Amino acid sequence: ASADTGGCVDDAWVALDLIVDITKKVPGAIAAVWDNDGDFALIEAADHLPTWADSPEDTTTRSFACDGSWRLVSPDDCPPNEGLDALLTSARSKQADVPEIWACVQKRIQMARKDTGRA
């Protein structure tokens, strides 16, 4: 699915919050979210990314909303040639490699909700 937030950055963050909430309430739901700049959640959390995630190419198809949280699956947990099923299984079974990523994303979501009056 896709959505057009009309260029409103805060609306993109509120949408991300809703998507993460859906993954909490719908068993087995996993979502990847990005905008024209890429994976904006990881861009926001850039200072907290693990060393293996040096470039956007390193995290493509490895960043997910799952079980009401954010997951970043490292190549050590699931090598690139393992396929989508193994990647999704790993995403479901692991917490974020760096908890600060999820904390940073949550902080930005709360700022967006406050700025849009949707707190």
N, CA and C atoms as an extended XYZ file, in Angstrom:
357
Properties=species:S:1:pos:R:3:atomname:S:1:resname:S:1:resid:I:1 pbc="F F F"
N         0.838       -1.176        0.000 N   ALA     1
C         0.000        0.000        0.000 CA  ALA     1
C         0.883        1.240        0.000 C   ALA     1
N         0.361        2.327       -0.425 N   SER     2
C         1.098        3.585       -0.394 CA  SER     2
C         0.159        4.701        0.055 C   SER     2
N         0.767        5.773        0.522 N   ALA     3
C        -0.008        6.932        0.969 CA  ALA     3
C         0.741        8.190        0.577 C   ALA     3
N         0.022        9.225        0.260 N   ASP     4
C         0.615       10.509       -0.079 CA  ASP     4
C         0.332       11.468        1.070 C   ASP     4
N         1.388       11.893        1.744 N   THR     5
C         1.218       12.823        2.864 CA  THR     5
C         1.334       14.267        2.402 C   THR     5
N         1.404       14.479        1.097 N   GLY     6
C         1.453       15.834        0.572 CA  GLY     6
C         2.699       16.591        0.980 C   GLY     6
N         3.751       15.869        1.278 N   GLY     7
C         5.003       16.518        1.660 CA  GLY     7
C         5.068       16.921        3.121 C   GLY     7
N         4.039       16.613        3.891 N   CYS     8
C         4.039       16.959        5.313 CA  CYS     8
C         4.813       15.890        6.084 C   CYS     8
N         5.977       16.258        6.546 N   VAL     9
C         6.850       15.312        7.239 CA  VAL     9
C         6.186       14.779        8.501 C   VAL     9
N         5.522       15.635        9.256 N   ASP    10
C         4.877       15.177       10.481 CA  ASP    10
C         3.800       14.138       10.188 C   ASP    10
N         3.056       14.317        9.104 N   ASP    11
C         2.038       13.330        8.749 CA  ASP    11
C         2.669       11.980        8.429 C   ASP    11
N         3.846       11.984        7.833 N   ALA    12
C         4.541       10.723        7.551 CA  ALA    12
C         4.879       10.000        8.854 C   ALA    12
N         5.299       10.751        9.864 N   TRP    13
C         5.621       10.143       11.158 CA  TRP    13
C         4.374        9.627       11.866 C   TRP    13
N         3.271       10.350       11.765 N   VAL    14
C         2.019        9.891       12.363 CA  VAL    14
C         1.557        8.619       11.643 C   VAL    14
N         1.700        8.589       10.328 N   ALA    15
C         1.351        7.380        9.569 CA  ALA    15
C         2.230        6.206       10.002 C   ALA    15
N         3.504        6.462       10.199 N   LEU    16
C         4.402        5.413       10.678 CA  LEU    16
C         3.928        4.884       12.028 C   LEU    16
N         3.518        5.770       12.912 N   ASP    17
C         3.017        5.358       14.218 CA  ASP    17
C         1.803        4.453       14.070 C   ASP    17
N         0.898        4.810       13.188 N   LEU    18
C        -0.287        3.981       12.955 CA  LEU    18
C         0.095        2.616       12.393 C   LEU    18
N         1.054        2.595       11.496 N   ILE    19
C         1.507        1.334       10.901 CA  ILE    19
C         2.158        0.442       11.952 C   ILE    19
N         2.997        1.028       12.797 N   VAL    20
C         3.623        0.255       13.875 CA  VAL    20
C         2.542       -0.298       14.800 C   VAL    20
N         1.536        0.507       15.095 N   ASP    21
C         0.441        0.059       15.952 CA  ASP    21
C        -0.319       -1.108       15.308 C   ASP    21
N        -0.512       -1.049       14.008 N   ILE    22
C        -1.176       -2.151       13.305 CA  ILE    22
C        -0.376       -3.437       13.468 C   ILE    22
N         0.957       -3.340       13.377 N   THR    23
C         1.772       -4.555       13.521 CA  THR    23
C         1.686       -5.132       14.933 C   THR    23
N         1.326       -4.295       15.890 N   LYS    24
C         1.146       -4.772       17.266 CA  LYS    24
C        -0.187       -5.501       17.417 C   LYS    24
N        -1.205       -5.000       16.723 N   LYS    25
C        -2.555       -5.529       16.886 CA  LYS    25
C        -2.910       -6.651       15.918 C   LYS    25
N        -2.169       -6.772       14.836 N   VAL    26
C        -2.452       -7.806       13.836 CA  VAL    26
C        -1.321       -8.831       13.866 C   VAL    26
N        -1.584      -10.011       14.417 N   PRO    27
C        -0.532      -11.029       14.520 CA  PRO    27
C         0.091      -11.354       13.155 C   PRO    27
N         1.406      -11.351       13.123 N   GLY    28
C         2.130      -11.681       11.902 CA  GLY    28
C         2.347      -10.530       10.945 C   GLY    28
N         1.768       -9.367       11.238 N   ALA    29
C         1.918       -8.224       10.335 CA  ALA    29
C         3.331       -7.648       10.449 C   ALA    29
N         3.927       -7.396        9.310 N   ILE    30
C         5.247       -6.771        9.221 CA  ILE    30
C         5.152       -5.708        8.135 C   ILE    30
N         5.744       -4.543        8.376 N   ALA    31
C         5.671       -3.462        7.394 CA  ALA    31
C         7.037       -2.804        7.229 C   ALA    31
N         7.339       -2.442        6.021 N   ALA    32
C         8.507       -1.614        5.715 CA  ALA    32
C         7.964       -0.263        5.265 C   ALA    32
N         8.571        0.806        5.741 N   VAL    33
C         8.062        2.144        5.462 CA  VAL    33
C         9.206        3.028        4.982 C   VAL    33
N         8.975        3.756        3.898 N   TRP    34
C         9.971        4.683        3.398 CA  TRP    34
C         9.289        5.807        2.640 C   TRP    34
N        10.053        6.863        2.405 N   ASP    35
C         9.557        7.981        1.611 CA  ASP    35
C        10.554        8.247        0.487 C   ASP    35
N        10.458        9.415       -0.140 N   ASN    36
C        11.357        9.722       -1.259 CA  ASN    36
C        12.826        9.768       -0.853 C   ASN    36
N        13.088       10.012        0.428 N   ASP    37
C        14.468       10.054        0.919 CA  ASP    37
C        14.983        8.681        1.310 C   ASP    37
N        14.101        7.708        1.406 N   GLY    38
C        14.495        6.365        1.818 CA  GLY    38
C        13.805        5.982        3.111 C   GLY    38
N        14.479        5.176        3.897 N   ASP    39
C        13.941        4.696        5.167 CA  ASP    39
C        14.087        5.805        6.203 C   ASP    39
N        13.072        6.657        6.297 N   PHE    40
C        13.201        7.854        7.129 CA  PHE    40
C        13.348        7.543        8.609 C   PHE    40
N        12.868        6.392        9.061 N   ALA    41
C        13.071        6.018       10.465 CA  ALA    41
C        14.554        5.801       10.747 C   ALA    41
N        15.243        5.126        9.832 N   LEU    42
C        16.678        4.905       10.023 CA  LEU    42
C        17.477        6.175        9.791 C   LEU    42
N        17.003        7.043        8.908 N   ILE    43
C        17.678        8.331        8.719 CA  ILE    43
C        17.624        9.116       10.025 C   ILE    43
N        16.459        9.102       10.672 N   GLU    44
C        16.303        9.804       11.951 CA  GLU    44
C        17.220        9.216       13.018 C   GLU    44
N        17.410        7.917       12.979 N   ALA    45
C        18.200        7.220       14.004 CA  ALA    45
C        19.644        6.970       13.560 C   ALA    45
N        20.123        7.717       12.591 N   ALA    46
C        21.441        7.457       11.997 CA  ALA    46
C        22.575        7.384       13.016 C   ALA    46
N        22.497        8.186       14.063 N   ASP    47
C        23.562        8.182       15.070 CA  ASP    47
C        23.588        6.906       15.904 C   ASP    47
N        22.549        6.088       15.801 N   HIS    48
C        22.440        4.892       16.630 CA  HIS    48
C        22.535        3.595       15.832 C   HIS    48
N        22.809        3.702       14.553 N   LEU    49
C        22.862        2.493       13.722 CA  LEU    49
C        24.114        1.674       14.024 C   LEU    49
N        24.006        0.359       13.927 N   PRO    50
C        25.183       -0.484       14.124 CA  PRO    50
C        26.195       -0.263       12.994 C   PRO    50
N        27.418       -0.665       13.227 N   THR    51
C        28.484       -0.407       12.255 CA  THR    51
C        28.238       -1.068       10.906 C   THR    51
N        27.533       -2.174       10.865 N   TRP    52
C        27.289       -2.832        9.584 CA  TRP    52
C        26.345       -2.035        8.694 C   TRP    52
N        25.607       -1.100        9.256 N   ALA    53
C        24.607       -0.328        8.512 CA  ALA    53
C        25.176        1.022        8.079 C   ALA    53
N        26.284        0.992        7.360 N   ASP    54
C        26.968        2.226        6.960 CA  ASP    54
C        26.282        2.998        5.845 C   ASP    54
N        25.491        2.327        5.034 N   SER    55
C        24.860        3.015        3.904 CA  SER    55
C        23.433        2.504        3.732 C   SER    55
N        22.615        3.261        3.026 N   PRO    56
C        21.241        2.807        2.785 CA  PRO    56
C        21.183        1.442        2.100 C   PRO    56
N        22.164        1.143        1.271 N   GLU    57
C        22.190       -0.148        0.596 CA  GLU    57
C        22.328       -1.294        1.596 C   GLU    57
N        22.998       -1.038        2.714 N   ASP    58
C        23.199       -2.071        3.733 CA  ASP    58
C        21.921       -2.407        4.486 C   ASP    58
N        20.988       -1.468        4.544 N   THR    59
C        19.771       -1.683        5.334 CA  THR    59
C        18.533       -1.921        4.470 C   THR    59
N        18.669       -1.838        3.160 N   THR    60
C        17.537       -2.085        2.283 CA  THR    60
C        17.000       -3.484        2.551 C   THR    60
N        15.730       -3.588        2.726 N   THR    61
C        15.005       -4.830        3.052 CA  THR    61
C        15.423       -5.432        4.391 C   THR    61
N        15.946       -4.630        5.305 N   ARG    62
C        16.341       -5.144        6.622 CA  ARG    62
C        15.724       -4.350        7.762 C   ARG    62
N        14.861       -3.402        7.461 N   SER    63
C        14.259       -2.529        8.457 CA  SER    63
C        12.744       -2.702        8.398 C   SER    63
N        12.141       -3.082        9.550 N   PHE    64
C        10.728       -3.425        9.577 CA  PHE    64
C        10.041       -2.940       10.842 C   PHE    64
N         8.768       -2.625       10.706 N   ALA    65
C         7.892       -2.513       11.864 CA  ALA    65
C         7.309       -3.907       12.066 C   ALA    65
N         7.377       -4.380       13.314 N   CYS    66
C         6.939       -5.743       13.603 CA  CYS    66
C         6.591       -5.843       15.084 C   CYS    66
N         5.438       -6.404       15.403 N   ASP    67
C         5.019       -6.596       16.798 CA  ASP    67
C         5.033       -5.297       17.597 C   ASP    67
N         4.687       -4.191       16.958 N   GLY    68
C         4.612       -2.908       17.648 CA  GLY    68
C         5.943       -2.284       17.975 C   GLY    68
N         6.994       -2.678       17.290 N   SER    69
C         8.331       -2.145       17.524 CA  SER    69
C         9.044       -2.016       16.180 C   SER    69
N        10.293       -1.599       16.243 N   TRP    70
C        11.093       -1.474       15.026 CA  TRP    70
C        12.205       -2.497       15.065 C   TRP    70
N        12.415       -3.189       13.965 N   ARG    71
C        13.435       -4.228       13.887 CA  ARG    71
C        14.418       -3.902       12.772 C   ARG    71
N        15.652       -4.142       13.046 N   LEU    72
C        16.710       -4.005       12.048 CA  LEU    72
C        17.472       -5.321       12.065 C   LEU    72
N        17.338       -6.090       11.000 N   VAL    73
C        17.914       -7.429       10.931 CA  VAL    73
C        19.307       -7.352       10.327 C   VAL    73
N        20.298       -7.790       11.102 N   SER    74
C        21.691       -7.719       10.625 CA  SER    74
C        21.989       -8.859        9.659 C   SER    74
N        22.984       -8.672        8.798 N   PRO    75
C        23.401       -9.750        7.897 CA  PRO    75
C        23.878      -10.987        8.656 C   PRO    75
N        24.371      -10.818        9.881 N   ASP    76
C        24.783      -11.972       10.689 CA  ASP    76
C        23.591      -12.831       11.086 C   ASP    76
N        22.445      -12.183       11.337 N   ASP    77
C        21.243      -12.919       11.713 CA  ASP    77
C        20.563      -13.562       10.514 C   ASP    77
N        20.737      -12.964        9.359 N   CYS    78
C        20.125      -13.495        8.146 CA  CYS    78
C        20.919      -13.008        6.941 C   CYS    78
N        21.834      -13.842        6.421 N   PRO    79
C        22.628      -13.439        5.255 CA  PRO    79
C        21.737      -13.093        4.060 C   PRO    79
N        22.220      -12.223        3.168 N   PRO    80
C        21.411      -11.759        2.041 CA  PRO    80
C        20.840      -12.875        1.163 C   PRO    80
N        21.516      -13.988        1.049 N   ASN    81
C        21.052      -15.049        0.156 CA  ASN    81
C        20.037      -15.991        0.807 C   ASN    81
N        19.609      -15.712        2.034 N   GLU    82
C        18.676      -16.579        2.744 CA  GLU    82
C        17.232      -16.415        2.267 C   GLU    82
N        16.910      -15.312        1.642 N   GLY    83
C        15.570      -15.113        1.125 CA  GLY    83
C        14.640      -14.393        2.082 C   GLY    83
N        13.517      -13.986        1.557 N   LEU    84
C        12.557      -13.169        2.300 CA  LEU    84
C        11.976      -13.896        3.510 C   LEU    84
N        11.640      -15.171        3.374 N   ASP    85
C        11.047      -15.894        4.502 CA  ASP    85
C        11.979      -15.923        5.703 C   ASP    85
N        13.262      -16.185        5.473 N   ALA    86
C        14.236      -16.211        6.565 CA  ALA    86
C        14.395      -14.821        7.171 C   ALA    86
N        14.380      -13.796        6.332 N   LEU    87
C        14.497      -12.428        6.813 CA  LEU    87
C        13.310      -12.063        7.701 C   LEU    87
N        12.118      -12.410        7.273 N   LEU    88
C        10.925      -12.093        8.053 CA  LEU    88
C        10.877      -12.898        9.347 C   LEU    88
N        11.296      -14.144        9.296 N   THR    89
C        11.373      -14.957       10.510 CA  THR    89
C        12.339      -14.331       11.499 C   THR    89
N        13.483      -13.875       10.992 N   SER    90
C        14.469      -13.221       11.848 CA  SER    90
C        13.915      -11.917       12.416 C   SER    90
N        13.190      -11.152       11.606 N   ALA    91
C        12.598       -9.890       12.074 CA  ALA    91
C        11.613      -10.149       13.202 C   ALA    91
N        10.846      -11.226       13.087 N   ARG    92
C         9.855      -11.547       14.119 CA  ARG    92
C        10.506      -12.009       15.416 C   ARG    92
N        11.659      -12.634       15.312 N   SER    93
C        12.256      -13.262       16.487 CA  SER    93
C        13.282      -12.394       17.199 C   SER    93
N        13.671      -11.299       16.619 N   LYS    94
C        14.716      -10.448       17.197 CA  LYS    94
C        14.133       -9.111       17.610 C   LYS    94
N        14.701       -8.536       18.628 N   GLN    95
C        14.420       -7.143       18.921 CA  GLN    95
C        15.364       -6.311       18.062 C   GLN    95
N        15.179       -5.012       18.063 N   ALA    96
C        16.065       -4.146       17.287 CA  ALA    96
C        17.500       -4.377       17.727 C   ALA    96
N        18.419       -4.387       16.766 N   ASP    97
C        19.834       -4.580       17.079 CA  ASP    97
C        20.295       -3.558       18.109 C   ASP    97
N        19.799       -2.344       17.977 N   VAL    98
C        20.176       -1.265       18.886 CA  VAL    98
C        18.877       -0.651       19.406 C   VAL    98
N        18.544       -0.868       20.683 N   PRO    99
C        17.282       -0.327       21.220 CA  PRO    99
C        17.159        1.180       21.037 C   PRO    99
N        18.287        1.878       20.928 N   GLU   100
C        18.240        3.327       20.743 CA  GLU   100
C        17.566        3.705       19.429 C   GLU   100
N        17.594        2.806       18.444 N   ILE   101
C        16.905        3.084       17.174 CA  ILE   101
C        15.417        3.268       17.444 C   ILE   101
N        14.821        2.306       18.148 N   TRP   102
C        13.396        2.373       18.431 CA  TRP   102
C        13.078        3.567       19.316 C   TRP   102
N        13.910        3.854       20.295 N   ALA   103
C        13.686        5.009       21.163 CA  ALA   103
C        13.717        6.306       20.356 C   ALA   103
N        14.641        6.413       19.419 N   CYS   104
C        14.753        7.606       18.575 CA  CYS   104
C        13.514        7.751       17.687 C   CYS   104
N        13.064        6.651       17.113 N   VAL   105
C        11.861        6.673       16.271 CA  VAL   105
C        10.648        7.081       17.104 C   VAL   105
N        10.500        6.513       18.293 N   GLN   106
C         9.373        6.867       19.156 CA  GLN   106
C         9.397        8.353       19.531 C   GLN   106
N        10.571        8.871       19.822 N   LYS   107
C        10.697       10.284       20.175 CA  LYS   107
C        10.238       11.166       19.009 C   LYS   107
N        10.650       10.817       17.797 N   ARG   108
C        10.270       11.610       16.619 CA  ARG   108
C         8.772       11.506       16.350 C   ARG   108
N         8.204       10.329       16.567 N   ILE   109
C         6.757       10.162       16.404 CA  ILE   109
C         6.013       11.060       17.389 C   ILE   109
N         6.451       11.084       18.633 N   GLN   110
C         5.792       11.919       19.640 CA  GLN   110
C         5.892       13.407       19.286 C   GLN   110
N         7.041       13.829       18.764 N   MET   111
C         7.194       15.223       18.327 CA  MET   111
C         6.207       15.534       17.210 C   MET   111
N         6.070       14.613       16.253 N   ALA   112
C         5.155       14.834       15.131 CA  ALA   112
C         3.714       14.909       15.614 C   ALA   112
N         3.359       14.050       16.536 N   ARG   113
C         1.982       14.055       17.077 CA  ARG   113
C         1.707       15.381       17.790 C   ARG   113
N         2.682       15.856       18.541 N   LYS   114
C         2.523       17.141       19.249 CA  LYS   114
C         2.410       18.286       18.246 C   LYS   114
N         3.255       18.289       17.201 N   ASP   115
C         3.262       19.362       16.214 CA  ASP   115
C         1.981       19.399       15.379 C   ASP   115
N         1.344       18.235       15.204 N   THR   116
C         0.132       18.193       14.400 CA  THR   116
C        -1.125       18.236       15.251 C   THR   116
N        -0.962       18.297       16.566 N   GLY   117
C        -2.105       18.323       17.462 CA  GLY   117
C        -2.764       16.970       17.620 C   GLY   117
N        -2.005       15.896       17.316 N   ARG   118
C        -2.552       14.529       17.406 CA  ARG   118
C        -1.891       13.750       18.521 C   ARG   118
N        -1.461       14.444       19.570 N   ALA   119
C        -0.744       13.778       20.669 CA  ALA   119
C        -1.634       12.904       21.506 C   ALA   119
